[in-house]
Amino acid sequence: METVIELMSPQPICVTFDTPLHACAVKMRRHHLRHLPMTNGDGRVIGVVRDLDVFRRGVLAGSSGELWMPFHDADIDLEAGDVAEQPRVVVRPEDDLAGTLRAKLSTSQDYAVVVDEDGHPMGMLTEHDALRMAQALDGPAAPWLSEDPEGISADEQVADAWERMIVQGRRHLLILDKGRLAGVISLRDLSVGMGAFGREAPVGQIWRGERVHTLRPGQTCGEAAAVMVAERVGCLPLTDEAGFPTAILTRTDLIRALVEHLDRNDGVL
């Protein structure tokens, strides 16, 4: 049986209740993190700060990329404790991996916190971690596709695209040119772009024409996961022969496939 410790990212970087939001943003940017466990005076986990909750309130800008620019004056003095959420999946290192991933999928949270017997943080189990294991899946990716992917025009303002992502809980939007797939932009791209170009800049000013990684017909889940891991992308659109997007495969879709495989094989990959 696969266990949590085999997949978790150990020694998480943590914050406390009174850590300034600016410091949270810098930690996330420097270490490429989406989640920061929040601990109390005894070192026990009491919450988690997500990148969504940080960067919906401001962006990092300046030549160093570490100048905090809040969107509203009321958010200038915010601290980690003001934005942290309660983790719904808290597990031990020896817990069953399939059960942990299944529990995570049943929530709106994309992580599980791993603690010791006293509640001290030992690691984080995220979708990025699960994706590494999903590379071993040999079943077809097609059954796990999400249809009707969300798209935007390159002329749309960054602030509007940002708001759409936040409201809909999305981390990626397809950039369309006359309905055809032109690119993919992430929430992190938008947060960086707002700091550099402002909220009213067009999406096309942030997206610089990088190569679009797509799902090929007939690809397996493992092959798709390998592309996501190697290219550090969170989704693979599927297009028809004319270049119009018809579906999309996300990290979450692949984790569902991984859980289904573990369930069918008594928790063994």
C-alpha positions, 0 to 999 in steps of 0.5 A: 500500500502506498503511503503519504510519506512516499509522495509528500514534500517534506520540511515545509516552509511555514509562517505564523499568525502575525507574518505580514502578507508581504512576507508570505508573498515573497516566500511563495515567489522565492521558493515557488510555493502555493501553500504555507502552513501557519503554526502557533507558538507551540509549532502546531499547524493552525491554518494554511495560507494559499497563493490565491488568498495572497495574490488576490490582494496585491502583487509583487513588483519592482526591480527585485520583484519583491515590492508589495503593492496591495490593490486596496489600502485596507489590505496594507497591514494584513497578516497571515492570520487574516487570510489563512484557511483551515486545512480540511485534510490533515494526515500522518506520514503513514496514512494511506495515500489513496484515501488521502488523495480521495479526501482531498478531491472531495474538498475545494482544497488542492493540498493535504497537510502532513503532521506528526503525532503532536500536530507539528508540520512534517510536509505538504502533499499537493497536486504537484506531488501527486502528478509525479506518481501519475507518470506511472499510469498507462491508461488512456487520458481521454476518459478524464478530460474536462469539456468546454474549457474556458477561453479569453481574448488576448485583448481582455484586461488582466484584471478581468481575467484575474477576477474570472479565475478567482471567482471560478476557482480556475488556475488557467485560462486558454488564450483564443485567437478567433476561437483557435487556441493561441496560448495558456495563461496561469494565475501566477502569470497574471499576478506577475504581469499585474505587478509589471504592467498594471491591472488594465494591461491586455492579457496579450502583453503578459503572454509572450507567445510561449509554446503551447503544450497540448494533449495528443490524441491517444496519449496515456495519463502517464504521458500527459503527467510526464509533460506537465511535470517536465514543462511545469504546466498545470493543464494540457488543452486538446484541439481539433484539426483546425486548432479549436479547443475541445477539451482540457486535461488538468492536474486534478483530472489526472489525480482522479485517474490516479485514485481510481487506479490505486482503488482498483489495485489495493492501494498499490501503483 
